[in-house]
């Protein structure tokens, strides 16, 4: 146990140090991070955008002071736990120092490092995928039925982290059914594990029912507006790029599972992988949805490589492979992380374009990777909004209404006015409007694509309507977003806002 804790502490320290150097200070937090942080101020059993687990972590971050360090700490924490699980899987598979070192280093320097720089549900999602696979390996290795109960717990909390883990079950259950381990379905603890998972997820299911399944609506919208732009060939190509420095280990895993007898009892992982990948390709899923498949394969592949390199001259290849993992990670780190400034990225645009880094969800190429552009302009927006808010005399009767959740969340995070309570009709904010006081003024944040730049719609409702600022950062995805001040309400704005809320909810 002491060794396990020591390994985890070392991994956590390394990842924290790396994270500090992998984000250039010119970047703000990313768009989604602001939304997740605000969810911690509105705890519920469900949200339109994600399941509730992220809000629990956000609540803890808020208790710790809501600083950038803690925002970045928790994805690194779950990433470190994932590497620790890979370490434990290698131990369970009887791997020694080489397999442990290779698997840990490969996981550390994989796309997981990129995932862990952002505060999103992806880090916990990959952790729970890996935990479920670990429990399956432990059950097969020990035949101890309690691991089926732990699997149920892992799946339950995995679903509360991100619904994506359902695809794990889509691949794993049929693969087990078709394997020698189909006896698992005759275990009483298997069904008790299922019951545990359902009990954990039940409050979220009830929330979905009571709110008319908003997640299904969001998935349909996502499919129609974003997933339709994803190329299936790019999905396959990205699986290689995500693990470019350790892909040989994943190939070794498949070879070992198919042809190396000591690993043959885990062969179902091959069929599970193929089923999940086929499902993702069919639904045009985003490439990173599949990342949870790979930590277990890295563990299996590392153990196989250790076995076949155990004797004779082949042993000299061990340090070569470890060095290869490290060297091949360098170009990946240089382009996949916001290390360079936007100007430097633009100067090397052909390199980023070559790897598809400049293609956004709209299917078009832009000057920055989408995530990087989503980390620009937010402080500028908050500072300018604060300047306008400071001029308003009746602050308690002023509504800050934004066009999207990134704008609202960024203003709430960076504003020096902690009760500014920016909201939007977008995402979960639609449930967070405070309309207990009459609205006298509105600070309106509108995207550059807005079709009413002169605010003809609102002018009859206020004494004065004027454009007072906007985001000027040329690299921000929000460039051109405008800030309007609408002063002196001449009608019941609360009623208009309530009608808009109902219309958007019904839509």
C-alpha positions as CSV (number, residue, x, y, z in Angstrom):
1,X,0.0,0.0,0.0
2,X,2.8,2.4,0.9
3,X,4.5,1.7,-2.5
4,X,1.2,2.4,-4.3
5,X,0.8,5.8,-2.5
6,X,4.4,6.7,-3.3
7,X,3.9,5.9,-7.0
8,X,0.8,8.0,-7.1
9,X,2.4,11.0,-5.4
10,X,5.4,10.9,-7.8
11,X,3.0,10.7,-10.8
12,X,0.9,13.5,-9.4
13,X,3.9,15.7,-8.8
14,X,5.3,15.1,-12.4
15,X,1.9,15.9,-14.0
16,X,1.5,19.0,-11.9
17,X,4.9,20.3,-12.9
18,X,4.2,19.4,-16.6
19,X,0.8,21.1,-16.5
20,X,2.4,24.3,-15.3
21,X,4.7,24.4,-18.4
22,X,2.3,23.1,-21.0
23,X,-0.1,26.2,-20.9
24,X,1.3,29.6,-22.0
25,X,0.1,32.3,-19.5
26,X,-1.4,34.3,-22.4
27,X,-4.3,31.9,-22.4
28,X,-7.4,32.1,-20.1
29,X,-9.5,29.1,-19.0
30,X,-11.3,27.3,-21.7
31,X,-15.0,27.9,-22.5
32,X,-16.4,24.7,-21.0
33,X,-14.4,25.2,-17.8
34,X,-16.5,28.3,-16.8
35,X,-19.8,26.4,-17.2
36,X,-18.5,23.5,-15.1
37,X,-17.4,25.8,-12.4
38,X,-20.8,27.6,-12.3
39,X,-22.5,24.2,-12.0
40,X,-20.9,23.9,-8.6
41,X,-22.9,26.9,-7.4
42,X,-26.2,25.3,-8.6
43,X,-26.0,21.7,-7.3
44,X,-28.5,19.3,-8.9
45,X,-28.9,15.7,-9.8
46,X,-28.6,16.5,-13.5
47,X,-27.7,19.2,-16.0
48,X,-28.5,19.8,-19.7
49,X,-24.8,19.6,-20.7
50,X,-23.3,16.9,-18.4
51,X,-24.1,14.5,-15.6
52,X,-23.8,15.8,-12.0
53,X,-20.3,14.5,-10.9
54,X,-18.5,17.5,-12.4
55,X,-20.6,19.9,-10.3
56,X,-19.5,18.1,-7.1
57,X,-15.9,18.7,-7.9
58,X,-16.7,22.3,-8.8
59,X,-18.3,22.7,-5.4
60,X,-15.1,21.5,-3.8
61,X,-13.0,23.9,-6.0
62,X,-15.2,26.7,-4.9
63,X,-14.6,25.8,-1.2
64,X,-10.9,25.8,-1.9
65,X,-11.1,29.4,-3.3
66,X,-11.9,28.8,-6.9
67,X,-8.4,29.6,-8.0
68,X,-6.8,28.5,-11.3
69,X,-4.5,26.1,-9.5
70,X,-7.4,24.1,-8.1
71,X,-9.3,24.2,-11.5
72,X,-6.2,22.6,-13.1
73,X,-5.4,20.3,-10.1
74,X,-8.4,18.0,-10.4
75,X,-8.1,16.9,-14.0
76,X,-4.4,16.2,-13.2
77,X,-5.5,14.3,-10.1
78,X,-7.8,12.0,-12.0
79,X,-5.2,11.6,-14.8
80,X,-2.7,10.5,-12.1
81,X,-5.2,8.0,-10.7
82,X,-5.6,6.6,-14.3
83,X,-1.8,6.1,-14.6
84,X,-1.8,4.4,-11.2
85,X,-4.5,2.0,-12.4
86,X,-2.4,1.2,-15.4
87,X,0.5,0.5,-13.0
88,X,-1.8,-1.8,-10.9
89,X,-3.0,-3.6,-14.0
90,X,0.6,-4.4,-15.1
91,X,1.2,-5.7,-11.6
92,X,-1.9,-7.9,-11.8
93,X,-0.7,-9.2,-15.2
94,X,2.7,-10.2,-13.5
95,X,4.6,-7.4,-15.2
96,X,7.9,-6.4,-13.8
97,X,9.9,-3.1,-13.7
98,X,10.2,-2.7,-17.5
99,X,6.5,-3.2,-18.2
100,X,5.6,-0.9,-15.2
101,X,8.0,1.8,-16.5
102,X,6.9,1.5,-20.1
103,X,3.2,1.5,-19.4
104,X,3.3,4.4,-16.9
105,X,5.5,6.5,-19.2
106,X,3.4,5.7,-22.3
107,X,0.2,6.7,-20.5
108,X,1.7,9.8,-19.0
109,X,2.9,11.1,-22.3
110,X,-0.1,10.1,-24.4
111,X,-3.1,12.2,-25.3
112,X,-4.2,11.8,-21.6
113,X,-1.7,14.6,-20.8
114,X,-3.6,16.8,-23.2
115,X,-6.9,15.8,-21.8
116,X,-5.8,16.6,-18.3
117,X,-4.9,20.2,-18.9
118,X,-8.6,21.1,-19.1
119,X,-11.3,21.0,-16.4
120,X,-13.8,18.9,-18.2
121,X,-15.6,15.5,-17.6
122,X,-13.2,13.8,-20.0
123,X,-10.5,13.2,-17.3
124,X,-13.0,11.4,-14.9
125,X,-14.6,9.6,-17.9
126,X,-11.2,8.0,-18.9
127,X,-10.5,7.2,-15.2
128,X,-13.8,5.3,-14.8
129,X,-13.3,3.4,-18.1
130,X,-9.9,2.3,-16.8
131,X,-11.3,1.4,-13.4
132,X,-14.0,-0.8,-14.9
133,X,-11.4,-2.6,-17.1
134,X,-9.2,-3.0,-14.0
135,X,-12.1,-4.6,-12.0
136,X,-12.7,-7.0,-14.9
137,X,-9.0,-8.1,-15.0
138,X,-9.1,-8.5,-11.2
139,X,-12.2,-10.7,-11.3
140,X,-10.7,-12.9,-14.0
141,X,-7.4,-13.1,-12.2
142,X,-8.7,-13.8,-8.7
143,X,-12.3,-15.1,-9.4
144,X,-13.3,-13.0,-6.4
145,X,-16.9,-11.9,-7.0
146,X,-16.6,-8.7,-5.0
147,X,-14.8,-7.2,-8.0
148,X,-18.2,-7.4,-9.8
149,X,-19.7,-5.2,-7.1
150,X,-16.8,-2.7,-7.5
151,X,-17.4,-2.8,-11.3
152,X,-21.0,-1.9,-10.6
153,X,-19.9,1.1,-8.4
154,X,-17.4,2.1,-11.1
155,X,-20.0,2.0,-13.9
156,X,-22.6,3.9,-11.8
157,X,-20.2,6.7,-10.9
158,X,-18.8,6.6,-14.5
159,X,-22.3,7.3,-15.9
160,X,-22.7,10.2,-13.4
161,X,-19.4,11.5,-14.8
162,X,-20.1,11.2,-18.5
163,X,-22.7,9.2,-20.4
164,X,-20.0,8.2,-22.9
165,X,-19.1,5.2,-20.7
166,X,-22.3,3.5,-22.0
167,X,-20.2,2.6,-25.1
168,X,-17.8,0.7,-22.8
169,X,-20.8,-1.6,-21.9
170,X,-21.9,-1.8,-25.6
171,X,-18.5,-3.4,-26.4
172,X,-17.6,-5.2,-23.1
173,X,-20.8,-7.2,-22.4
174,X,-21.1,-8.9,-25.8
175,X,-17.4,-9.6,-25.9
176,X,-17.6,-11.3,-22.5
177,X,-20.7,-13.2,-23.6
178,X,-18.9,-14.6,-26.6
179,X,-15.8,-15.5,-24.6
180,X,-14.9,-18.3,-22.1
181,X,-15.9,-15.8,-19.4
182,X,-19.6,-15.9,-20.2
183,X,-20.0,-17.6,-16.8
184,X,-19.8,-14.1,-15.4
185,X,-23.5,-13.8,-16.4
186,X,-24.3,-16.6,-14.0
187,X,-22.7,-14.9,-11.0
188,X,-25.2,-13.5,-8.5
189,X,-22.8,-10.6,-7.8
190,X,-23.0,-9.6,-11.5
191,X,-26.6,-8.7,-11.1
192,X,-26.0,-7.2,-7.7
193,X,-23.4,-5.0,-9.4
194,X,-26.0,-4.0,-12.0
195,X,-28.4,-3.1,-9.3
196,X,-25.8,-1.0,-7.5
197,X,-25.0,0.9,-10.8
198,X,-28.8,1.5,-11.3
199,X,-29.3,2.8,-7.7
200,X,-26.3,5.2,-8.2
201,X,-27.7,6.5,-11.5
202,X,-31.4,6.5,-10.4
203,X,-31.5,10.1,-9.1
204,X,-30.1,11.3,-12.5
205,X,-32.6,9.2,-14.4
206,X,-35.4,10.8,-12.3
207,X,-34.0,14.2,-13.0
208,X,-34.0,13.5,-16.7
209,X,-37.7,12.3,-16.5
210,X,-38.8,15.3,-14.5
211,X,-37.0,17.7,-17.0
212,X,-38.3,15.9,-20.1
213,X,-34.9,14.3,-21.1
214,X,-33.0,17.4,-22.0
215,X,-29.8,15.4,-22.6
216,X,-31.5,13.5,-25.5
217,X,-32.4,16.9,-27.0
218,X,-28.8,18.0,-26.6
219,X,-27.5,14.8,-28.2
220,X,-29.9,15.3,-31.2
221,X,-28.7,18.9,-31.6
222,X,-25.1,17.8,-31.3
223,X,-25.6,15.1,-34.0
224,X,-27.3,17.6,-36.3
225,X,-24.8,20.5,-35.9
226,X,-21.4,19.0,-35.0
227,X,-21.1,15.3,-35.4
228,X,-22.3,15.5,-39.0
229,X,-19.1,17.4,-39.7
230,X,-16.8,14.7,-38.4
231,X,-15.0,12.6,-41.0
232,X,-14.9,8.9,-40.2
233,X,-11.4,8.5,-41.7
234,X,-10.2,11.4,-39.5
235,X,-11.6,9.4,-36.5
236,X,-9.5,6.4,-37.4
237,X,-6.4,8.6,-38.1
238,X,-6.8,10.4,-34.8
239,X,-6.7,7.1,-32.9
240,X,-3.1,6.7,-34.1
241,X,-2.2,10.4,-33.5
242,X,-3.5,10.3,-30.0
243,X,-1.0,7.6,-29.1
244,X,1.7,8.3,-31.7
245,X,4.5,7.7,-29.3
246,X,3.1,4.4,-27.9
247,X,1.1,3.0,-30.8
248,X,3.6,0.1,-31.1
249,X,2.6,-0.9,-27.5
250,X,-1.1,-1.0,-28.5
251,X,-0.2,-3.1,-31.6
252,X,1.8,-5.4,-29.3
253,X,-1.3,-5.7,-27.1
254,X,-3.4,-7.0,-30.0
255,X,-0.6,-9.5,-31.0
256,X,-0.2,-10.7,-27.4
257,X,-3.9,-11.1,-26.9
258,X,-4.4,-13.0,-30.1
259,X,-1.2,-15.2,-30.1
260,X,0.4,-15.2,-26.6
261,X,-1.2,-18.0,-24.5
262,X,-0.7,-16.4,-21.0
263,X,-2.7,-13.4,-22.2
264,X,-5.3,-15.4,-24.1
265,X,-7.9,-15.3,-21.3
266,X,-8.1,-11.5,-21.9
267,X,-8.7,-11.9,-25.6
268,X,-12.2,-10.5,-25.3
269,X,-10.6,-7.0,-25.0
270,X,-9.8,-7.3,-28.7
271,X,-13.5,-7.9,-29.6
272,X,-14.7,-5.3,-27.1
273,X,-12.4,-2.7,-28.7
274,X,-13.6,-3.5,-32.2
275,X,-17.2,-3.3,-31.2
276,X,-16.8,0.1,-29.5
277,X,-14.8,1.6,-32.4
278,X,-17.3,0.3,-34.9
279,X,-20.1,1.9,-32.9
280,X,-18.3,5.3,-32.7
281,X,-17.6,5.2,-36.4
282,X,-21.2,4.5,-37.1
283,X,-22.4,7.4,-35.0
284,X,-19.7,9.8,-36.3
285,X,-18.4,10.3,-32.7
286,X,-15.7,12.7,-31.8
287,X,-12.3,11.1,-31.9
288,X,-11.5,11.7,-28.2
289,X,-14.6,9.7,-27.1
290,X,-12.6,6.5,-27.6
291,X,-9.6,7.4,-25.4
292,X,-10.8,5.3,-22.5
293,X,-10.2,2.2,-24.5
294,X,-6.4,2.5,-24.5
295,X,-5.0,2.5,-21.0
296,X,-5.8,-1.2,-20.6
297,X,-4.3,-2.0,-24.0
298,X,-1.1,-0.1,-23.0
299,X,-0.9,-2.2,-19.8
300,X,-1.4,-5.5,-21.8
301,X,1.0,-4.5,-24.5
302,X,3.7,-3.5,-22.1
303,X,3.5,-6.9,-20.3
304,X,3.7,-8.7,-23.6
305,X,6.7,-6.7,-24.8
306,X,8.5,-7.5,-21.5
307,X,7.9,-11.2,-22.0
308,X,9.2,-11.4,-25.6
309,X,12.2,-9.2,-24.8
310,X,13.2,-11.1,-21.6
311,X,16.1,-13.1,-23.0
312,X,19.3,-12.8,-25.1
313,X,20.1,-9.8,-27.2
314,X,16.5,-8.6,-27.2
315,X,16.9,-7.3,-23.7
316,X,18.9,-4.3,-25.1
317,X,15.7,-3.2,-26.8
318,X,14.1,-2.4,-23.5
319,X,15.8,1.0,-22.9
320,X,15.5,1.7,-26.6
321,X,11.7,1.4,-26.4
322,X,11.5,3.6,-23.3
323,X,13.6,6.2,-25.0
324,X,11.4,5.9,-28.1
325,X,8.3,6.7,-26.1
326,X,9.9,9.8,-24.7
327,X,11.4,11.1,-28.0
328,X,8.2,10.5,-30.1
329,X,6.2,12.5,-27.5
330,X,8.2,15.7,-28.1
331,X,6.5,16.7,-31.5
332,X,3.1,15.7,-30.1
333,X,3.7,18.0,-27.1
334,X,4.8,20.9,-29.2
335,X,1.7,21.0,-31.3
336,X,-1.1,19.6,-29.1
337,X,-0.6,21.9,-26.2
338,X,-1.0,25.7,-25.9
339,X,2.7,26.2,-25.3
340,X,3.1,28.7,-28.2
341,X,1.5,32.1,-28.4
342,X,-1.3,32.6,-31.0
343,X,1.2,34.5,-33.1
344,X,3.7,31.7,-33.0
345,X,1.0,29.1,-33.9
346,X,-0.1,31.3,-36.9
347,X,3.6,31.4,-38.0
348,X,3.6,27.6,-38.0
349,X,0.1,27.1,-39.3
350,X,1.0,24.5,-42.0
351,X,2.3,22.2,-39.3
352,X,-0.9,22.4,-37.3
353,X,-3.0,22.1,-40.5
354,X,-1.1,18.9,-41.4
355,X,-2.2,17.2,-38.2
356,X,-5.8,18.5,-38.5
357,X,-5.4,20.8,-35.5
358,X,-6.9,23.8,-37.2
359,X,-10.2,22.1,-38.1
360,X,-13.1,23.1,-35.8
361,X,-16.5,21.5,-35.2
362,X,-17.9,23.4,-38.1
363,X,-15.6,21.4,-40.4
364,X,-13.5,24.4,-41.5
365,X,-9.9,25.4,-40.8
366,X,-9.2,28.4,-38.6
367,X,-6.0,30.3,-37.5
368,X,-5.9,28.5,-34.1
369,X,-7.0,25.1,-32.8
370,X,-10.5,25.4,-31.5
371,X,-9.7,24.7,-27.9
372,X,-7.0,27.3,-28.0
373,X,-9.3,29.9,-29.5
374,X,-11.7,29.0,-26.8
375,X,-9.1,30.1,-24.2
376,X,-8.8,33.7,-25.6
377,X,-10.7,36.9,-24.9
378,X,-12.5,36.0,-21.7
379,X,-10.7,38.3,-19.3
380,X,-11.1,41.1,-21.8
381,X,-14.9,40.4,-21.9
382,X,-15.1,40.3,-18.1
383,X,-13.1,43.5,-17.6
384,X,-15.2,45.4,-20.1
385,X,-18.4,44.1,-18.7
386,X,-17.3,45.1,-15.2
387,X,-16.5,48.6,-16.5
388,X,-20.1,48.9,-17.8
389,X,-21.6,47.3,-14.7
390,X,-19.7,49.7,-12.5
391,X,-21.4,52.6,-14.2
392,X,-24.9,51.3,-13.5
393,X,-26.5,52.8,-10.3
394,X,-29.1,50.1,-9.7
395,X,-26.9,47.0,-9.8
396,X,-29.3,44.8,-8.0
397,X,-31.8,45.5,-10.8
398,X,-29.4,44.9,-13.6
399,X,-29.4,41.7,-15.6
400,X,-26.3,40.6,-17.4
401,X,-27.6,38.5,-20.3
402,X,-25.2,36.7,-22.6
403,X,-25.5,34.8,-25.9
404,X,-23.7,31.6,-24.8
405,X,-22.5,29.8,-21.7
406,X,-18.8,30.7,-22.3
407,X,-19.5,34.4,-22.0
408,X,-21.7,34.0,-18.9
409,X,-19.3,31.7,-17.1
410,X,-16.3,33.8,-17.9
411,X,-17.9,37.0,-16.6
412,X,-19.0,35.2,-13.4
413,X,-15.4,33.8,-12.9
414,X,-13.3,36.9,-13.6
415,X,-15.7,39.7,-12.5
416,X,-14.7,41.6,-9.4
417,X,-18.4,41.8,-8.7
418,X,-19.2,38.4,-7.1
419,X,-23.0,38.9,-7.3
420,X,-23.0,39.9,-11.0
421,X,-24.7,36.6,-11.9
422,X,-24.4,36.6,-15.7
423,X,-26.8,34.2,-17.4
424,X,-27.8,33.1,-20.8
425,X,-30.6,31.2,-22.5
426,X,-27.9,28.7,-23.5
427,X,-27.1,25.4,-21.7
428,X,-27.8,25.1,-18.0
429,X,-27.9,28.8,-17.3
430,X,-31.5,28.8,-18.5
431,X,-32.4,27.3,-15.1
432,X,-30.4,29.8,-13.1
433,X,-32.2,33.1,-13.8
434,X,-32.9,35.2,-10.7
435,X,-36.1,37.1,-11.5
436,X,-37.2,38.0,-7.9
437,X,-36.4,41.7,-8.5
438,X,-37.7,44.0,-11.2
439,X,-35.2,44.4,-14.1
440,X,-34.4,48.1,-14.8
441,X,-31.2,47.7,-16.9
442,X,-29.7,45.0,-19.1
443,X,-26.1,44.5,-20.1
444,X,-26.5,42.5,-23.3
445,X,-23.6,40.4,-24.7
446,X,-24.2,39.3,-28.3
447,X,-22.0,37.3,-30.6
448,X,-20.6,38.9,-33.8
449,X,-23.1,36.8,-35.9
450,X,-26.1,38.4,-34.2
451,X,-28.7,39.6,-36.8
452,X,-29.8,42.7,-34.9
453,X,-26.7,44.8,-34.4
454,X,-28.8,48.0,-33.9
455,X,-31.0,46.4,-31.2
456,X,-34.2,47.4,-33.0
457,X,-36.0,44.7,-30.9
458,X,-35.1,46.1,-27.5
459,X,-35.1,49.9,-28.2
460,X,-38.9,50.3,-27.6
461,X,-38.4,48.7,-24.1
462,X,-35.7,51.0,-22.8
463,X,-35.0,54.7,-22.4
464,X,-31.5,54.3,-23.9
465,X,-29.8,51.5,-25.9
466,X,-26.2,51.8,-26.9
467,X,-23.1,49.8,-28.0
468,X,-20.5,50.2,-25.2
469,X,-17.7,47.7,-26.1
470,X,-16.8,44.3,-27.4
471,X,-14.1,41.6,-27.7
472,X,-11.3,42.8,-29.9
473,X,-8.8,39.9,-29.5
474,X,-8.2,38.7,-33.1
475,X,-7.5,35.1,-32.0
476,X,-10.5,34.6,-29.8
477,X,-13.4,32.5,-31.1
478,X,-15.5,35.3,-29.6
479,X,-13.9,38.1,-31.6
480,X,-16.5,40.7,-32.5
481,X,-18.8,39.8,-29.6
482,X,-20.5,43.1,-28.6
483,X,-21.5,44.6,-25.3
484,X,-24.7,46.7,-25.2
485,X,-26.1,48.7,-22.3
486,X,-29.9,48.9,-22.1
487,X,-30.9,51.5,-19.5
488,X,-34.2,52.5,-18.0
489,X,-36.8,49.8,-18.6
490,X,-40.2,51.2,-19.9
491,X,-42.0,47.8,-19.7
492,X,-42.0,44.7,-17.7
493,X,-38.7,43.1,-18.7
494,X,-39.1,40.3,-16.2
495,X,-42.2,39.1,-18.0
496,X,-40.4,39.2,-21.4
497,X,-37.4,37.2,-20.0
498,X,-39.8,34.6,-18.5
499,X,-41.5,34.2,-21.9
500,X,-38.1,33.7,-23.6
501,X,-37.0,31.2,-21.0
502,X,-40.2,29.1,-21.6
503,X,-39.8,29.4,-25.3
504,X,-36.2,28.2,-25.2
505,X,-37.0,25.4,-22.8
506,X,-39.9,24.1,-25.0
507,X,-37.6,24.4,-28.0
